Amino acid sequence: MRRLLVAGNWKMNASVAMTEHLLSAIRDAEIDTCDVAVFPPFPYLALAHSTIADAPIRLGAQTCSLEQSGAFTGEVAVSMLSEFQVALVLVGHSERRSLYGETDKIVLLKTLRVLEQGMTAVVCIGETLEERQAGNEREVVETQLRLLLDELSDQQWQSVVLAYEPVWAIGTGETATPEQAQAMHRYIRSLLQQRSADIANTTQILYGGSVKAANAAELFSQPDIDGGLVGGASLDANEFLGICRAK
Ligand SMILES: O=C[C@H](O)COP(=O)(O)O
């Protein structure tokens, strides 16, 4: 049985006050209906770690370096993240792919770095509007997954979470319908099934793209949707908690 995971990706939005406010509210809500994770920007990870203390909230980072240490100005290594009890790292978010040139090869290499450090990689995939309008969404998603399917061992797949995020639904207010999302999640699971039944059964596949408290329950009730990767709505404590409580 796959647990529901609700993950808040704050993107480049935070302050000390906001981090303390949001995380205190999430901590005090004592959510037990799903697993909860938050992905603050790098400078707030230490504060986030101390604010959530021993609460069952998993801490995530929004990206990581391919490198382990050295002269890579501005980069952050996975070993540094693990010192702040970061348990999950986003890899291949569509903004990293489109704005910072994160290719499928880089996504594979970063995923391996994250797994080597004993963390979970949350690998993001999804098609653009043009790709969907051209009817190529399945092909795009399969291509984005191909290297991971071919290169990761069965054991490594145990530490991978997938997030299907149609680019046209990110930050636009236009959510994929539950049927559209379920159809793609089912397809992704069928690709995992080609690797092994165990990987297909155990890998969590999150949906991302304008998830909010008002639409979360319908999305999460789909058989192949195992939670959400939430952007904008994760910046509002009530909205995020509403998503966590959605059933
Ligand atoms: O990582 C989160 C996604 O990009 C979704 O963002 P959004 O909920 O603001 O559409």
The ligand as an SDF file (V2000), in Angstrom:
LIG
                    3D

 10  9  0  0  0  0  0  0  0  0999 V2000
    6.7140   22.0370   -7.7120 O   0  0  0  0  0  0  0  0  0  0  0  0
    5.5510   22.3940   -7.8010 C   0  0  0  0  0  0  0  0  0  0  0  0
    4.9170   22.6020   -9.0670 C   0  0  0  0  0  0  0  0  0  0  0  0
    5.7230   23.2500   -9.9780 O   0  0  0  0  0  0  0  0  0  0  0  0
    3.5030   23.0820   -9.0250 C   0  0  0  0  0  0  0  0  0  0  0  0
    3.4240   24.4620   -8.8110 O   0  0  0  0  0  0  0  0  0  0  0  0
    1.9660   25.1180   -8.6120 P   0  0  0  0  0  0  0  0  0  0  0  0
    1.2830   24.3170   -7.5410 O   0  0  0  0  0  0  0  0  0  0  0  0
    2.2320   26.5300   -8.2080 O   0  0  0  0  0  0  0  0  0  0  0  0
    1.2600   24.9910   -9.9190 O   0  0  0  0  0  0  0  0  0  0  0  0
  1  2  2  0
  2  3  1  0
  3  4  1  0
  3  5  1  0
  5  6  1  0
  6  7  1  0
  7  8  2  0
  7  9  1  0
  7 10  1  0
M  END
$$$$
